[in-house]
């Protein structure tokens, strides 16, 4: 079972990335512009602040460890 079944369940943030298991590309969840992975399975429409995922089985949430400022 995939961790998510609907894009409304998927969190986003500066330290969260989305990994596509199909093409192996990771994209930031909070991009400056429209961005998508190479195969098009994961796409973020910045204008509408909308995430689109075709196959949730090949979608993975990646949380970077929080960086502490020195
Ligand atoms: Zn992909």
PDB file of the backbone (N, CA, C, O) and the ligand in Angstrom, with CONECT records:
HET     ZN  A 101       1
ATOM      1  N   UNK A   1       0.849  -1.208   0.000  1.00  0.00           N
ATOM      2  CA  UNK A   1       0.000   0.000   0.000  1.00  0.00           C
ATOM      3  C   UNK A   1       0.878   1.249   0.000  1.00  0.00           C
ATOM      4  O   UNK A   1       1.818   1.332   0.790  1.00  0.00           O
ATOM      5  N   UNK A   2       0.601   2.202  -0.848  1.00  0.00           N
ATOM      6  CA  UNK A   2       1.363   3.456  -0.815  1.00  0.00           C
ATOM      7  C   UNK A   2       1.045   4.252   0.443  1.00  0.00           C
ATOM      8  O   UNK A   2      -0.033   4.116   1.021  1.00  0.00           O
ATOM      9  N   UNK A   3       1.997   5.087   0.861  1.00  0.00           N
ATOM     10  CA  UNK A   3       1.819   5.885   2.074  1.00  0.00           C
ATOM     11  C   UNK A   3       0.708   6.917   1.889  1.00  0.00           C
ATOM     12  O   UNK A   3       0.034   7.304   2.843  1.00  0.00           O
ATOM     13  N   UNK A   4       0.535   7.346   0.658  1.00  0.00           N
ATOM     14  CA  UNK A   4      -0.487   8.342   0.376  1.00  0.00           C
ATOM     15  C   UNK A   4      -1.362   7.858  -0.776  1.00  0.00           C
ATOM     16  O   UNK A   4      -0.920   7.107  -1.645  1.00  0.00           O
ATOM     17  N   UNK A   5      -2.585   8.300  -0.760  1.00  0.00           N
ATOM     18  CA  UNK A   5      -3.464   7.958  -1.877  1.00  0.00           C
ATOM     19  C   UNK A   5      -4.066   9.199  -2.521  1.00  0.00           C
ATOM     20  O   UNK A   5      -4.724   9.129  -3.560  1.00  0.00           O
ATOM     21  N   UNK A   6      -3.823  10.336  -1.876  1.00  0.00           N
ATOM     22  CA  UNK A   6      -4.357  11.584  -2.411  1.00  0.00           C
ATOM     23  C   UNK A   6      -3.355  12.700  -2.143  1.00  0.00           C
ATOM     24  O   UNK A   6      -2.742  12.741  -1.077  1.00  0.00           O
ATOM     25  N   UNK A   7      -3.188  13.593  -3.093  1.00  0.00           N
ATOM     26  CA  UNK A   7      -2.175  14.639  -2.933  1.00  0.00           C
ATOM     27  C   UNK A   7      -2.507  15.600  -1.794  1.00  0.00           C
ATOM     28  O   UNK A   7      -1.620  16.287  -1.288  1.00  0.00           O
ATOM     29  N   UNK A   8      -3.782  15.656  -1.386  1.00  0.00           N
ATOM     30  CA  UNK A   8      -4.141  16.550  -0.284  1.00  0.00           C
ATOM     31  C   UNK A   8      -3.584  16.044   1.042  1.00  0.00           C
ATOM     32  O   UNK A   8      -3.517  16.799   2.012  1.00  0.00           O
ATOM     33  N   UNK A   9      -3.183  14.771   1.094  1.00  0.00           N
ATOM     34  CA  UNK A   9      -2.623  14.199   2.318  1.00  0.00           C
ATOM     35  C   UNK A   9      -1.128  14.460   2.437  1.00  0.00           C
ATOM     36  O   UNK A   9      -0.541  14.282   3.505  1.00  0.00           O
ATOM     37  N   UNK A  10      -0.522  14.878   1.343  1.00  0.00           N
ATOM     38  CA  UNK A  10       0.938  14.969   1.311  1.00  0.00           C
ATOM     39  C   UNK A  10       1.401  16.306   1.874  1.00  0.00           C
ATOM     40  O   UNK A  10       1.002  17.359   1.376  1.00  0.00           O
ATOM     41  N   UNK A  11       2.238  16.275   2.905  1.00  0.00           N
ATOM     42  CA  UNK A  11       2.743  17.525   3.463  1.00  0.00           C
ATOM     43  C   UNK A  11       3.777  18.161   2.552  1.00  0.00           C
ATOM     44  O   UNK A  11       4.360  17.492   1.699  1.00  0.00           O
ATOM     45  N   UNK A  12       3.998  19.447   2.734  1.00  0.00           N
ATOM     46  CA  UNK A  12       5.054  20.113   1.994  1.00  0.00           C
ATOM     47  C   UNK A  12       5.802  21.039   2.940  1.00  0.00           C
ATOM     48  O   UNK A  12       5.285  21.424   3.989  1.00  0.00           O
ATOM     49  N   UNK A  13       6.999  21.383   2.567  1.00  0.00           N
ATOM     50  CA  UNK A  13       7.796  22.257   3.424  1.00  0.00           C
ATOM     51  C   UNK A  13       9.187  22.416   2.854  1.00  0.00           C
ATOM     52  O   UNK A  13       9.583  21.712   1.925  1.00  0.00           O
ATOM     53  N   UNK A  14       9.915  23.344   3.420  1.00  0.00           N
ATOM     54  CA  UNK A  14      11.252  23.635   2.913  1.00  0.00           C
ATOM     55  C   UNK A  14      12.200  22.451   3.083  1.00  0.00           C
ATOM     56  O   UNK A  14      13.190  22.338   2.361  1.00  0.00           O
ATOM     57  N   UNK A  15      11.903  21.584   4.023  1.00  0.00           N
ATOM     58  CA  UNK A  15      12.805  20.465   4.268  1.00  0.00           C
ATOM     59  C   UNK A  15      12.238  19.145   3.769  1.00  0.00           C
ATOM     60  O   UNK A  15      12.734  18.066   4.094  1.00  0.00           O
ATOM     61  N   UNK A  16      11.201  19.259   2.983  1.00  0.00           N
ATOM     62  CA  UNK A  16      10.566  18.055   2.445  1.00  0.00           C
ATOM     63  C   UNK A  16      10.764  17.989   0.939  1.00  0.00           C
ATOM     64  O   UNK A  16      10.553  18.969   0.224  1.00  0.00           O
ATOM     65  N   UNK A  17      11.170  16.826   0.476  1.00  0.00           N
ATOM     66  CA  UNK A  17      11.300  16.603  -0.955  1.00  0.00           C
ATOM     67  C   UNK A  17      10.441  15.407  -1.352  1.00  0.00           C
ATOM     68  O   UNK A  17      10.066  14.580  -0.522  1.00  0.00           O
ATOM     69  N   UNK A  18      10.146  15.344  -2.631  1.00  0.00           N
ATOM     70  CA  UNK A  18       9.402  14.215  -3.150  1.00  0.00           C
ATOM     71  C   UNK A  18      10.314  13.422  -4.060  1.00  0.00           C
ATOM     72  O   UNK A  18      10.993  13.977  -4.924  1.00  0.00           O
ATOM     73  N   UNK A  19      10.319  12.130  -3.857  1.00  0.00           N
ATOM     74  CA  UNK A  19      11.170  11.256  -4.654  1.00  0.00           C
ATOM     75  C   UNK A  19      10.306  10.382  -5.554  1.00  0.00           C
ATOM     76  O   UNK A  19       9.362   9.731  -5.105  1.00  0.00           O
ATOM     77  N   UNK A  20      10.653  10.387  -6.826  1.00  0.00           N
ATOM     78  CA  UNK A  20       9.940   9.531  -7.768  1.00  0.00           C
ATOM     79  C   UNK A  20      10.688   8.211  -7.897  1.00  0.00           C
ATOM     80  O   UNK A  20      11.859   8.183  -8.276  1.00  0.00           O
ATOM     81  N   UNK A  21      10.009   7.136  -7.583  1.00  0.00           N
ATOM     82  CA  UNK A  21      10.629   5.829  -7.654  1.00  0.00           C
ATOM     83  C   UNK A  21      10.715   5.291  -9.070  1.00  0.00           C
ATOM     84  O   UNK A  21      11.329   4.250  -9.306  1.00  0.00           O
ATOM     85  N   UNK A  22      10.104   5.990 -10.011  1.00  0.00           N
ATOM     86  CA  UNK A  22      10.110   5.539 -11.395  1.00  0.00           C
ATOM     87  C   UNK A  22      11.377   5.996 -12.111  1.00  0.00           C
ATOM     88  O   UNK A  22      12.067   5.195 -12.742  1.00  0.00           O
ATOM     89  N   UNK A  23      11.676   7.291 -12.009  1.00  0.00           N
ATOM     90  CA  UNK A  23      12.857   7.828 -12.686  1.00  0.00           C
ATOM     91  C   UNK A  23      13.975   8.164 -11.709  1.00  0.00           C
ATOM     92  O   UNK A  23      15.097   8.450 -12.128  1.00  0.00           O
ATOM     93  N   UNK A  24      13.679   8.132 -10.396  1.00  0.00           N
ATOM     94  CA  UNK A  24      14.721   8.340  -9.398  1.00  0.00           C
ATOM     95  C   UNK A  24      15.058   9.792  -9.122  1.00  0.00           C
ATOM     96  O   UNK A  24      16.069  10.090  -8.486  1.00  0.00           O
ATOM     97  N   UNK A  25      14.219  10.690  -9.598  1.00  0.00           N
ATOM     98  CA  UNK A  25      14.486  12.107  -9.404  1.00  0.00           C
ATOM     99  C   UNK A  25      13.756  12.602  -8.156  1.00  0.00           C
ATOM    100  O   UNK A  25      12.611  12.230  -7.900  1.00  0.00           O
ATOM    101  N   UNK A  26      14.445  13.453  -7.383  1.00  0.00           N
ATOM    102  CA  UNK A  26      13.813  14.085  -6.237  1.00  0.00           C
ATOM    103  C   UNK A  26      13.572  15.554  -6.551  1.00  0.00           C
ATOM    104  O   UNK A  26      14.427  16.221  -7.134  1.00  0.00           O
ATOM    105  N   UNK A  27      12.413  16.051  -6.166  1.00  0.00           N
ATOM    106  CA  UNK A  27      12.118  17.455  -6.378  1.00  0.00           C
ATOM    107  C   UNK A  27      11.696  18.078  -5.054  1.00  0.00           C
ATOM    108  O   UNK A  27      11.087  17.409  -4.219  1.00  0.00           O
ATOM    109  N   UNK A  28      12.015  19.348  -4.856  1.00  0.00           N
ATOM    110  CA  UNK A  28      11.623  20.016  -3.615  1.00  0.00           C
ATOM    111  C   UNK A  28      10.115  20.192  -3.560  1.00  0.00           C
ATOM    112  O   UNK A  28       9.465  20.409  -4.582  1.00  0.00           O
ATOM    113  N   UNK A  29       9.568  20.096  -2.355  1.00  0.00           N
ATOM    114  CA  UNK A  29       8.116  20.215  -2.228  1.00  0.00           C
ATOM    115  C   UNK A  29       7.666  21.668  -2.241  1.00  0.00           C
ATOM    116  O   UNK A  29       6.481  21.973  -2.377  1.00  0.00           O
ATOM    117  N   UNK A  30       8.637  22.549  -2.097  1.00  0.00           N
ATOM    118  CA  UNK A  30       8.316  23.973  -2.043  1.00  0.00           C
ATOM    119  C   UNK A  30       9.154  24.721  -3.084  1.00  0.00           C
ATOM    120  O   UNK A  30       9.982  25.560  -2.729  1.00  0.00           O
ATOM    121  N   UNK A  31       8.942  24.422  -4.351  1.00  0.00           N
ATOM    122  CA  UNK A  31       9.816  24.957  -5.397  1.00  0.00           C
ATOM    123  C   UNK A  31       9.522  26.427  -5.719  1.00  0.00           C
ATOM    124  O   UNK A  31       8.483  26.964  -5.334  1.00  0.00           O
ATOM    125  N   UNK A  32      10.444  27.055  -6.424  1.00  0.00           N
ATOM    126  CA  UNK A  32      10.236  28.449  -6.816  1.00  0.00           C
ATOM    127  C   UNK A  32       9.377  28.547  -8.062  1.00  0.00           C
ATOM    128  O   UNK A  32       8.780  29.589  -8.333  1.00  0.00           O
ATOM    129  N   UNK A  33       9.316  27.484  -8.804  1.00  0.00           N
ATOM    130  CA  UNK A  33       8.516  27.503 -10.019  1.00  0.00           C
ATOM    131  C   UNK A  33       7.934  26.128 -10.260  1.00  0.00           C
ATOM    132  O   UNK A  33       8.097  25.223  -9.441  1.00  0.00           O
ATOM    133  N   UNK A  34       7.263  25.974 -11.373  1.00  0.00           N
ATOM    134  CA  UNK A  34       6.734  24.668 -11.702  1.00  0.00           C
ATOM    135  C   UNK A  34       7.882  23.675 -11.866  1.00  0.00           C
ATOM    136  O   UNK A  34       8.916  23.993 -12.453  1.00  0.00           O
ATOM    137  N   UNK A  35       7.687  22.494 -11.350  1.00  0.00           N
ATOM    138  CA  UNK A  35       8.769  21.514 -11.412  1.00  0.00           C
ATOM    139  C   UNK A  35       8.162  20.118 -11.460  1.00  0.00           C
ATOM    140  O   UNK A  35       7.100  19.857 -10.895  1.00  0.00           O
ATOM    141  N   UNK A  36       8.862  19.244 -12.143  1.00  0.00           N
ATOM    142  CA  UNK A  36       8.379  17.878 -12.201  1.00  0.00           C
ATOM    143  C   UNK A  36       9.553  16.945 -12.355  1.00  0.00           C
ATOM    144  O   UNK A  36      10.649  17.379 -12.708  1.00  0.00           O
ATOM    145  N   UNK A  37       9.345  15.682 -12.098  1.00  0.00           N
ATOM    146  CA  UNK A  37      10.412  14.718 -12.288  1.00  0.00           C
ATOM    147  C   UNK A  37      10.539  14.373 -13.767  1.00  0.00           C
ATOM    148  O   UNK A  37       9.695  14.763 -14.574  1.00  0.00           O
ATOM    149  N   UNK A  38      11.584  13.648 -14.117  1.00  0.00           N
ATOM    150  CA  UNK A  38      11.884  13.394 -15.522  1.00  0.00           C
ATOM    151  C   UNK A  38      10.786  12.620 -16.248  1.00  0.00           C
ATOM    152  O   UNK A  38      10.521  12.864 -17.425  1.00  0.00           O
ATOM    153  N   UNK A  39      10.157  11.700 -15.550  1.00  0.00           N
ATOM    154  CA  UNK A  39       9.169  10.856 -16.217  1.00  0.00           C
ATOM    155  C   UNK A  39       7.762  11.432 -16.131  1.00  0.00           C
ATOM    156  O   UNK A  39       6.841  10.940 -16.783  1.00  0.00           O
ATOM    157  N   UNK A  40       7.598  12.488 -15.313  1.00  0.00           N
ATOM    158  CA  UNK A  40       6.287  13.128 -15.239  1.00  0.00           C
ATOM    159  C   UNK A  40       5.347  12.496 -14.232  1.00  0.00           C
ATOM    160  O   UNK A  40       4.172  12.860 -14.167  1.00  0.00           O
ATOM    161  N   UNK A  41       5.843  11.561 -13.450  1.00  0.00           N
ATOM    162  CA  UNK A  41       4.987  10.925 -12.441  1.00  0.00           C
ATOM    163  C   UNK A  41       4.628  11.899 -11.318  1.00  0.00           C
ATOM    164  O   UNK A  41       3.526  11.866 -10.770  1.00  0.00           O
ATOM    165  N   UNK A  42       5.584  12.760 -10.995  1.00  0.00           N
ATOM    166  CA  UNK A  42       5.366  13.745  -9.929  1.00  0.00           C
ATOM    167  C   UNK A  42       5.538  15.139 -10.520  1.00  0.00           C
ATOM    168  O   UNK A  42       6.534  15.430 -11.182  1.00  0.00           O
ATOM    169  N   UNK A  43       4.564  15.981 -10.274  1.00  0.00           N
ATOM    170  CA  UNK A  43       4.622  17.331 -10.828  1.00  0.00           C
ATOM    171  C   UNK A  43       4.036  18.318  -9.845  1.00  0.00           C
ATOM    172  O   UNK A  43       3.010  18.053  -9.218  1.00  0.00           O
ATOM    173  N   UNK A  44       4.698  19.473  -9.712  1.00  0.00           N
ATOM    174  CA  UNK A  44       4.172  20.526  -8.852  1.00  0.00           C
ATOM    175  C   UNK A  44       3.861  21.743  -9.701  1.00  0.00           C
ATOM    176  O   UNK A  44       4.725  22.278 -10.395  1.00  0.00           O
ATOM    177  N   UNK A  45       2.618  22.165  -9.631  1.00  0.00           N
ATOM    178  CA  UNK A  45       2.180  23.369 -10.315  1.00  0.00           C
ATOM    179  C   UNK A  45       2.223  24.500  -9.305  1.00  0.00           C
ATOM    180  O   UNK A  45       1.337  24.626  -8.460  1.00  0.00           O
ATOM    181  N   UNK A  46       3.241  25.308  -9.396  1.00  0.00           N
ATOM    182  CA  UNK A  46       3.470  26.350  -8.404  1.00  0.00           C
ATOM    183  C   UNK A  46       2.353  27.398  -8.428  1.00  0.00           C
ATOM    184  O   UNK A  46       1.939  27.901  -7.383  1.00  0.00           O
ATOM    185  N   UNK A  47       1.883  27.712  -9.608  1.00  0.00           N
ATOM    186  CA  UNK A  47       0.862  28.757  -9.732  1.00  0.00           C
ATOM    187  C   UNK A  47      -0.391  28.421  -8.936  1.00  0.00           C
ATOM    188  O   UNK A  47      -1.004  29.286  -8.311  1.00  0.00           O
ATOM    189  N   UNK A  48      -0.751  27.161  -8.973  1.00  0.00           N
ATOM    190  CA  UNK A  48      -1.965  26.736  -8.261  1.00  0.00           C
ATOM    191  C   UNK A  48      -1.630  26.051  -6.941  1.00  0.00           C
ATOM    192  O   UNK A  48      -2.516  25.578  -6.230  1.00  0.00           O
ATOM    193  N   UNK A  49      -0.328  26.007  -6.623  1.00  0.00           N
ATOM    194  CA  UNK A  49       0.139  25.345  -5.415  1.00  0.00           C
ATOM    195  C   UNK A  49      -0.433  23.923  -5.336  1.00  0.00           C
ATOM    196  O   UNK A  49      -0.985  23.502  -4.320  1.00  0.00           O
ATOM    197  N   UNK A  50      -0.279  23.228  -6.420  1.00  0.00           N
ATOM    198  CA  UNK A  50      -0.915  21.929  -6.534  1.00  0.00           C
ATOM    199  C   UNK A  50       0.110  20.853  -6.864  1.00  0.00           C
ATOM    200  O   UNK A  50       0.978  21.035  -7.717  1.00  0.00           O
ATOM    201  N   UNK A  51      -0.009  19.762  -6.189  1.00  0.00           N
ATOM    202  CA  UNK A  51       0.854  18.610  -6.445  1.00  0.00           C
ATOM    203  C   UNK A  51       0.072  17.578  -7.243  1.00  0.00           C
ATOM    204  O   UNK A  51      -1.090  17.291  -6.956  1.00  0.00           O
ATOM    205  N   UNK A  52       0.734  17.032  -8.244  1.00  0.00           N
ATOM    206  CA  UNK A  52       0.080  15.989  -9.024  1.00  0.00           C
ATOM    207  C   UNK A  52       0.957  14.742  -9.026  1.00  0.00           C
ATOM    208  O   UNK A  52       2.149  14.806  -9.326  1.00  0.00           O
ATOM    209  N   UNK A  53       0.361  13.634  -8.695  1.00  0.00           N
ATOM    210  CA  UNK A  53       1.079  12.364  -8.689  1.00  0.00           C
ATOM    211  C   UNK A  53       0.261  11.355  -9.478  1.00  0.00           C
ATOM    212  O   UNK A  53      -0.924  11.151  -9.213  1.00  0.00           O
ATOM    213  N   UNK A  54       0.903  10.734 -10.442  1.00  0.00           N
ATOM    214  CA  UNK A  54       0.182   9.757 -11.252  1.00  0.00           C
ATOM    215  C   UNK A  54       0.120   8.408 -10.553  1.00  0.00           C
ATOM    216  O   UNK A  54      -0.938   7.782 -10.485  1.00  0.00           O
ATOM    217  N   UNK A  55       1.255   7.968 -10.038  1.00  0.00           N
ATOM    218  CA  UNK A  55       1.310   6.655  -9.404  1.00  0.00           C
ATOM    219  C   UNK A  55       1.892   6.781  -7.995  1.00  0.00           C
ATOM    220  O   UNK A  55       3.095   6.975  -7.826  1.00  0.00           O
ATOM    221  N   UNK A  56       1.034   6.670  -7.003  1.00  0.00           N
ATOM    222  CA  UNK A  56       1.482   6.835  -5.617  1.00  0.00           C
ATOM    223  C   UNK A  56       2.379   5.692  -5.166  1.00  0.00           C
ATOM    224  O   UNK A  56       3.115   5.834  -4.190  1.00  0.00           O
ATOM    225  N   UNK A  57       2.327   4.569  -5.860  1.00  0.00           N
ATOM    226  CA  UNK A  57       3.220   3.465  -5.520  1.00  0.00           C
ATOM    227  C   UNK A  57       4.675   3.855  -5.773  1.00  0.00           C
ATOM    228  O   UNK A  57       5.596   3.303  -5.172  1.00  0.00           O
ATOM    229  N   UNK A  58       4.858   4.804  -6.663  1.00  0.00           N
ATOM    230  CA  UNK A  58       6.205   5.225  -7.038  1.00  0.00           C
ATOM    231  C   UNK A  58       6.494   6.628  -6.528  1.00  0.00           C
ATOM    232  O   UNK A  58       7.284   7.373  -7.108  1.00  0.00           O
ATOM    233  N   UNK A  59       5.838   6.965  -5.436  1.00  0.00           N
ATOM    234  CA  UNK A  59       6.010   8.292  -4.858  1.00  0.00           C
ATOM    235  C   UNK A  59       6.492   8.149  -3.426  1.00  0.00           C
ATOM    236  O   UNK A  59       5.954   7.354  -2.654  1.00  0.00           O
ATOM    237  N   UNK A  60       7.499   8.916  -3.080  1.00  0.00           N
ATOM    238  CA  UNK A  60       8.078   8.795  -1.753  1.00  0.00           C
ATOM    239  C   UNK A  60       8.343  10.173  -1.171  1.00  0.00           C
ATOM    240  O   UNK A  60       8.841  11.065  -1.858  1.00  0.00           O
ATOM    241  N   UNK A  61       8.006  10.337   0.094  1.00  0.00           N
ATOM    242  CA  UNK A  61       8.277  11.582   0.789  1.00  0.00           C
ATOM    243  C   UNK A  61       9.649  11.501   1.449  1.00  0.00           C
ATOM    244  O   UNK A  61       9.960  10.536   2.147  1.00  0.00           O
ATOM    245  N   UNK A  62      10.456  12.520   1.221  1.00  0.00           N
ATOM    246  CA  UNK A  62      11.788  12.547   1.813  1.00  0.00           C
ATOM    247  C   UNK A  62      11.912  13.774   2.706  1.00  0.00           C
ATOM    248  O   UNK A  62      11.789  14.909   2.246  1.00  0.00           O
ATOM    249  N   UNK A  63      12.155  13.531   3.972  1.00  0.00           N
ATOM    250  CA  UNK A  63      12.346  14.642   4.905  1.00  0.00           C
ATOM    251  C   UNK A  63      13.818  14.789   5.222  1.00  0.00           C
ATOM    252  O   UNK A  63      14.437  13.886   5.784  1.00  0.00           O
ATOM    253  N   UNK A  64      14.378  15.934   4.859  1.00  0.00           N
ATOM    254  CA  UNK A  64      15.780  16.197   5.173  1.00  0.00           C
ATOM    255  C   UNK A  64      15.893  16.496   6.657  1.00  0.00           C
ATOM    256  O   UNK A  64      15.001  17.110   7.243  1.00  0.00           O
ATOM    257  N   UNK A  65      16.993  16.061   7.266  1.00  0.00           N
ATOM    258  CA  UNK A  65      17.203  16.374   8.680  1.00  0.00           C
ATOM    259  C   UNK A  65      17.285  17.884   8.869  1.00  0.00           C
ATOM    260  O   UNK A  65      17.924  18.590   8.088  1.00  0.00           O
ATOM    261  N   UNK A  66      16.642  18.354   9.896  1.00  0.00           N
ATOM    262  CA  UNK A  66      16.608  19.802  10.103  1.00  0.00           C
ATOM    263  C   UNK A  66      18.012  20.344  10.368  1.00  0.00           C
ATOM    264  O   UNK A  66      18.792  19.782  11.138  1.00  0.00           O
ATOM    265  N   UNK A  67      18.291  21.441   9.710  1.00  0.00           N
ATOM    266  CA  UNK A  67      19.609  22.045   9.859  1.00  0.00           C
ATOM    267  C   UNK A  67      19.567  23.064  10.979  1.00  0.00           C
ATOM    268  O   UNK A  67      18.713  23.950  11.013  1.00  0.00           O
ATOM    269  N   UNK A  68      20.492  22.920  11.874  1.00  0.00           N
ATOM    270  CA  UNK A  68      20.551  23.881  12.966  1.00  0.00           C
ATOM    271  C   UNK A  68      21.550  24.985  12.598  1.00  0.00           C
ATOM    272  O   UNK A  68      22.668  24.710  12.163  1.00  0.00           O
ATOM    273  N   UNK A  69      21.137  26.190  12.775  1.00  0.00           N
ATOM    274  CA  UNK A  69      22.051  27.298  12.480  1.00  0.00           C
ATOM    275  C   UNK A  69      23.142  27.374  13.543  1.00  0.00           C
ATOM    276  O   UNK A  69      22.876  27.171  14.728  1.00  0.00           O
ATOM    277  N   UNK A  70      24.347  27.660  13.124  1.00  0.00           N
ATOM    278  CA  UNK A  70      25.487  27.676  14.052  1.00  0.00           C
ATOM    279  C   UNK A  70      25.395  28.794  15.089  1.00  0.00           C
ATOM    280  O   UNK A  70      26.282  28.929  15.933  1.00  0.00           O
TER     281      UNK A  70
HETATM  282 ZN    ZN A 101       9.625  10.312 -12.274  1.00  0.00          ZN
END
